[in-house]
């Protein structure tokens, strides 16, 4: 693999999910396949290395340091699904290991841990990059000596064989004096210590991690047995090539470290810029012209501020926040102020009461200073939702007996949404209520706003044109605005952070719920009617832009992923070989 090739494409591939971890895995995969470096025909082949190992094994048997040598079946071709490079060998792990066994539990278990003594290494101490001893426990020397079969030496490898950390493998450093291991860790001690760095690299590679995962016992993934570990097929390059591979992997891991640090810093800068811009937009400055200039700059540079899906969601909330504060579109002094709109609404209410079409309402409480969270632009007014509505009610109970396979739509909480007022109609219930049913008062009309009032309060829906006959259940509130307000300003308001914060305030009874009086007393920042239409149009425009940004982000990530795959594929082409024995 050419590091310059990765660097040349890094800016484009770094947006792909998990780029650096994938590069690390790929480097290890190339290494164990013999694809990381060119082979040198002058290297002494690995077959000579096997002869030296055999000589060492014979010597140890002669001196009585080990028992009779175990024999192993040759590795079959299906166990190594790629071409073995020239000069390499493949052999069972047990053939290479002088000692291969799991640790044990000291008599007394955790009760024998103490503040001084010999390190007792557990799975949490074993990591691919080495031992981590910050939380190591200690056992007494006497217990350590009694557990003589699991002493750790400085040339050993430790492999986790159970639990979530199975497969993690650590080299014991040369300055490690003594230690013991738990039953969750295996000791691997090779006949020839010169090969342990490459064997460690192999065990931590994707290929061997898959082997480890495949041979775990049972559905419950109980762990890796020593017998299965002994049968692992281990690839063995010439010793000189092993050293070159290990050095190259270390070089490329250092490159990945630098790339990861650069990526982290770049993302951190983007995060700071995005957070700063959105925070400033959500907390307008006192000087309106300066704030408008900042808002214009931020909205003009949305693509640079949105590099992750959560950024776009934050941006949507910011747009709505600006809308209800009167900061999204400029005010027009020629607009009829909201106070005049309220007078017309009140006059219409009086007329409807006289005609018996609506009931006379009780006066709503005045809006106190605690409810006024920001200054309104000229021409706007603070008002309670009940003063803007001709009907605020909830559905009735006992609708289940009217359920039917056809008939009117029965809107339930599952049809409402948190961040949108578009009804979700992928799963609807239908009803056939009798004509004299009490629930008839909740028959929906075009423009009705629906709000969940029990459990997850503040879910929304807006009844569209041509919806047909429909009703609601008792967990949903129906808000029917007065005719001048049958536009989408109120629905946009209700999905803004300002309104959602009001939904989240009351805690009634055992679970979060809203009474109808809570709904009528919701505080509304009301713009002039003409400005309402401009706000809705601008929200539509900017939400469409957010949709395009989301699509672009998805496309960019897909392209980055494809480019990463192409760069990696160029370095390695996976091919299965004809079945044959590949080891002695």
N, C-alpha and C positions, 0 to 999 in steps of 0.2 A: 504493500500500500504506500502510495506517495503522499506524505503529509501536505505537500504543496497543493495537491489536487483537492484535498479536504478544505484547506484554507481558502482556495480560490472560490469555492462554492459555499463557504460557511454562512455568509450573510443570507443566502437564499434558502439553505437547508435548515437553518437554525430555528425556523418557525414550525418545522415538522414536530409532531408530538414526540417527546422523549429523545431528541436528537442525540445528545451526548451519551446517555446510557446505551442507546442502540449502537453508537460508534464504538463504545468500549466493548460491548458484547461481540461486535463484528471483528474487532481487532483480535480478540481472544480466539474467535472461531477460525480466522485466517491462520493464526499461529499454530493451532493443533492440527490443521489440515496441510501444513507445509506450504501455504500460499502467501505467507507474509514476506518471505525472502526467497531469493533464488538459491537453489541447491548448488553446492560447490563439489564437483566431481573429485576434487583432491581430498575431501574429508574422508577420514577412516569410517567405513560404513558401520551402522548400528549393530550389524551381526558380530563385529569384533567386540563391541561393548557387551553384548550378551555373553560372549565367551569369557570376558573378564569377570562378569557377575557370576557365571557358573564356576569359575576357578575360586572365587571368594566363598561361594557356598560350599564347595568341596573342602576347602580349608577349614571352615567352621565346623563341618561335620567331623572331620578328622580330629580336630582339637576338642570335640565334645561340647562345643558351645551351642550347637543346635542339633536337633534330632535328624532322623532320616528325611531326605528331601521329598517333597510332595510333587506329584506329576499333575499336569493340567492338559485339558483338551485344547487343540488349536482353536484360534479365533476364526469364526466363520465369516464369510464375506458380508452377510446381511447385518452383521454387528457393526461394520464400518462402512457406511453407505457413500463412500467417496474414494477416489484414487489415492493409494498410499504412495508417497513420493519415493523416487529412487534412493536407495541407501537407508531407508527407514525400516523398522520392524514393528510388529504389534504383538503384544504378549499379555498374559493375564496379570492382574495386579498382585495376586498371591505369589507369582513366580518372582516378582521384584522385591517383595517385602520380607524382611527378616522377622519383623513383628507386626502383626495386624490384629488388634483386639480392642474391645470396648473397655472403658473404665468401670468403676464400681462405686457403690454407696458405702461410706464409712459406717461402721456399727454405731448406731445412735443417731444417724442422719444429721439433720441441721443442728441438733443440740450440741454437737461436738465442735461446731465452728467457734473460733476464738480470735482474739485480737493479735496474737503472735503465733508464729509457727511457719509451716510449709504451705505455699500456695496450692489451693485445691481448685483446679480449672474446670469451669462449667461451660455450657454452650454459649452463654452470654459473653464469655471472655474470648470466644473464638470468632475471628472475622477474617475475611479474605486478605485484608491488608495487614494482618498481624494480630498479635494478642492485645487485648485491652484489659488492663489490670487495675483500672480505677475502682472497680467494685469487686475485686477478687476476694474470696473468703480464704481463711487459713485453718489448717488442722495441726494438731500437735505432731511432733516428730515421731512419737511412739506409734500413733495411728498411721502415719505415713509409712513407717517401716513395716507395719503389719500388712499394708496394702502394697507389698513389694512387686506384684505383677503388673502394676499400672504406674510405675515411675516414669516420668518424662525426661528425655535427654535432649541436649541442645541440637541434635541433628534430626529430631522427629518432626512429623507433620501431625496436626490434629484436625479431625474431620467431624463435624456435627452430624449425628446419625438419627436424630428424632426431632419432632416438633417443627415449628414454623421456620427455624433457622437451619433445617437440614440441608447439607451440601456446603455450608460455609467451611472454609479450610484455611488454617493458619500454619505458617512456618514458625518453628520454635527458634528464636534468635540465638546467636552464638554466646551471648552473655547471660543467657538464662541458666541459673544454677541448678535448681531442682523444683519438682512439683509433682502433683498427682492429678488424676482426672476423674470426672463423674461418669456414670453409666450412659450419659447422653452423648459422650464424645469418644471417638475411636483414635487410637494411637497408630500411626503408620511409620514404621522404621525401615528404611530401604537398605538392601545389601550394599549399595553403592551410593554414598551421600552426594556424589557429584551430580546425580540426575534429579535430585529432589526439587530444585527450582522449576525445572520443566514439568515434573509430575504435578507439582502444586499448581502451576499455570494450567495444566490440562484439567485438573479436577475442578477448577473454577470457571472453565470455559462453558459456553452454552451447550455444546455437544454432550459433555460429561454431566452437566447439571440435568439434562434431559434423561440421561441414563440413570442417574440417581433417582429422579422422580418416577421413572417407569418401573423401577424394581422395588419401590416401597411395598411393604406387605399389606394386603387387604384393602378393603374399601375405606377403613378408618385411617389409612396411611400411618400405620403403627411405627414405622421406622425402617432403617436400612440394616439388614443383618450382616454379620461379618462374613458369612459364607457367600452371600451375594457380592459383597465388596471384593472378596478374594477373586471372583470371576470377572471383574471389570476388565474390558479390553483396553489396554493402554498402548498408545502410540509412542514410539521411541525413535527420535531422529539420531543421527550421528552426534557424538558429544559436542564437537565443535559447533555444529549447527544449533544444538540446544542453547549453548551460551549466546550465540548471535540472536536467536529468537527471543530469549529472555531480555537481552539488552534492548532489542528493538521494541518489544512490548513496553518496557519501562519508559523508553523515549516517547512512544505514542501515548501512553497514559499521562505523561507530563504535559504533552500537547493537549490532550482532552481536559486536563486540569485548567490549563490556560484558557482554552475555549469556553469552558464552563464558567470561569470567573468573568470573562468578557461578556458572556451572555447574561449572567446574573447582574452585572453592573448596567448593561444596556436596558434590561427589563426594569431594573430599579429606577433608572432615570426616567423611563417612560411612565412608571407607576407614579413617581413624584410629580411629573408634569401633569398627568391625568388627574391625580388627586387634588393638586393645587388648583387646576382650572375648574374642575367640577365643584370644589368647595367654595371657590370665589363666586361661581355662578349661583350656588345655592344660598349664599349669604351676601346679598347685594351690598355694594358700597353705598355710602351716604350720598356721594355725588353721582347723580344719575347719568350724566353724559359719559363719565369715566367708566361706569359699569356697562353702559350700552356698548362702548367701544370694546371693552373686554369680551362681552358676550358675542359681539359680531366677529371678533378675531377667533374665539373658541369654536363657534359654529361653522366658520369658514374653513377651519382646520380639523374637522371631525376625523378624517381618516388617520391623521397622525396621533390623535388622542385615543383611538380605539384599536387596540392590538389584541384584545382578548374578548371573548363573549361577555364576560361580566362587565367590561367597560361599556359595552353598548347598552346593557340593561341599566347601568348607572346613568348613562346619557339619556335614555328614555325618561327616567325619573326626573332628571334635571330639566328636560324640556317641559314636562308637565309642571314642574315647580315654577319655572319662569312664566309659564302661561297664566297660572292662577295668581301670580304676583303682579301681573301687568307689565312684565319685562320682556315678553316675547315679541310683541309688535308695538310700534309707536302709537301713542294716543293721538286722536284727531280732535282738535278743539271744536270742530263743527258737529261732532257726534252729540246726539241727545243724551244727557247724563242719565245714569242708572236711577237717580232719584225720580225722574219723570217716568221711567219705565215702571218703577214700583207704584207710582200713583195710578197708572193705567191698570196694573195688575189688581190693585186693591179695589178699584172701581168695578172691574169685571167680577171679582169675588162677591161684592155686594149684590150685583145683578143676579148671579147664579144662586145666591142664598134666597133672594126674593122669589126666584122662579122655582125654588125647591129642588134644585139640581145638586146642591151641596149643602152641608150643615154649617151653621154658624160656628166659628172656631173660638176657643178661648185665647185671649192674648198670650203671646209667647214672651218669655222673659227678655229684658233688654240685654244687649251684648255688652258685657263688661270688658274692662281693659285687659283682663287675663286671657280673654279669647282672641284679642287683636294682636297677632304675632308679628305683623309688619305693617308699614304705612301703605295705604292704597294710593294709586295714581289719581289724578284729578278726574272727576266724572264717575268714579267707582263708588260703591256703597257696601257696607257690611249688612248682612241680612240673615235671618233664620230660614232654613229650608222650608219649614211649614208655611211661611209667608209667601213662598213662591209656588206652592203646590195646591191643587184642588182636591187631591186625595192622597192620603198616606194610610195604608192598611196592610194587614198580613193575611195569609191564607187561613182557611179553616181546617179543622181536624177531620179525621174519618173519611179521607178520600180513597182509602184502599178498596172499599166496597164498590167504587165506581171504576176501578181499573179495567181496561179493555184492550183488545188487540187493535182496535181502530177508534177513531173519534178525535176529540180535542187533545192538544199537547198539554201534558201536565209538567210544568217547569219545577224542577227540584234543585237543591244546592249543587248537585253534580253537573248541572247545566250552566252554572255560573263560573266566573274566573276571577283571579286576583288582579292580574295586570292588564286585563282586557274586558270590555263590556260586550264583546261579541258572544252570543249564546253558543254553547257547545252542544251540538245536536247529534253527536255520534251515537248517543245512547239515550233515547227518550221513552218516557212512559205516556200512554194515552189513556184518556178517561171518557166515560159517557155519563155525565151528571144529569140528574133529572132537572126539568125546567124550574121547579120550585126550590132547588137546592140553595141553602144558605151561602154556599161557595160561589154562587153566581155573581156576587158583588165584587169578586176578584177576577172577573173575566178581563183578560188583558187587551190593551189597545196599542196601536202603533205609537211609539215614542215613550211608552211607560219605562221607567227605570226600576230595575230589580236589585235588591240588596239583601244578602243573607244576614240574619239577625240572631242566630244561635250558633254555638260551636265556633266555627271559623267565620267571625263577623267581617263583613266588608267585601265579600265576593260580589261580583257585579254582573249585570246583564242589561241589554237594551233591546226592547221589542222592535224588530225591523218592520218595514212596510210589507204587506202581504203575508204576514205570519199566520193568519188564520185564527180560529178559535183556540184559546189557550187559557190555563188557570195556574195558580201557584199553591204550594202547600204552606203549612203554618210556620216553617222556618225561614220564609222569604217575605220581605217587605216590598210592597208596590208603591212607588212614588210616581204620581201623575202630575207633571208640571203644568202650570197655567199655559194657555195656548201661545203667548208670545215667546215662551222659553222652550218650545218643542224643537230645539236644535241640539247640537251635541256638546254645548259648553258644559252643562251639568255632568253628563257622563264622563267627560274628560277631567273635570274637577274631581269626581269621586275616585278616579284611579290615580290621582296625584298623591305625593307624600303628605301634603297638607290635610287632605280628607282622610287618608288611611290612618294617620295619627289620631284623628278623632274617633275612628272606628275602634282603635285599639285602647282607648282610654277607659271606658266603663268596665267594671268587673261585677256582674250581677249574678248572685246565687252561686251554685256549685260550679258552673262553667261560664265562660265568657258569653254574654248575650246582650242584645239591645232591646229596649222597649220601644214602642212606637213613638213615645215622647222623646226618647233619645234621638230618633231619626228627625223628627220635626224641629228639634233644637240644634241640629247641625249648623255650624256657622259657614256662610258662603260669602266669598269676596265676589261681588257682582259687577261686571263691566257694563258699559253701555251696550245696547243690543247690537249695534253695527260693529263694535269691537269684538263682541262674542264671535261673530261670523268670521272676522279676520283672524282671531286666535285659533279657531277650529281649522281654518284653511292652512295656517302656518304649522299647526301641530301635524296635520295630515302630511304636509310637505316634508317636515323633518322626520316623522316616523317612517315615511317611505325611504328617506335617505338612510335611516338606521337599518331598514330592511336590506337595502343595497349593501351597506357596510358589512352586515352579517353574512350576506352571500359572498362578498369579496373576501372576507376573512376565511370563510370555509374554503373558497377556491384557492386562496393563497396557501392555506395549510395543506390542501390536497396536492398542489403543485410542489410544495416543499417536500412533502412525503415522497412524491414520485421522483423528484430529483435526487433525494437521499437514496432511494432504492436503486436508481440508475448508477449513482456513484459507487455504491456498495457492490452492485451486480457487476460492474466493470472490473472490479478487483477479484471477483470470485464467481465462477460458474459451477453450480451444483450438478453433478451427474452421478447416477448410480452405475456401479461397475458390474460386469458379469459375475455370477456367484463362483467363488473359488476360495480355497484356504489361503490365508494371507500371513500365517505365522507358523513357526516351528513348534 
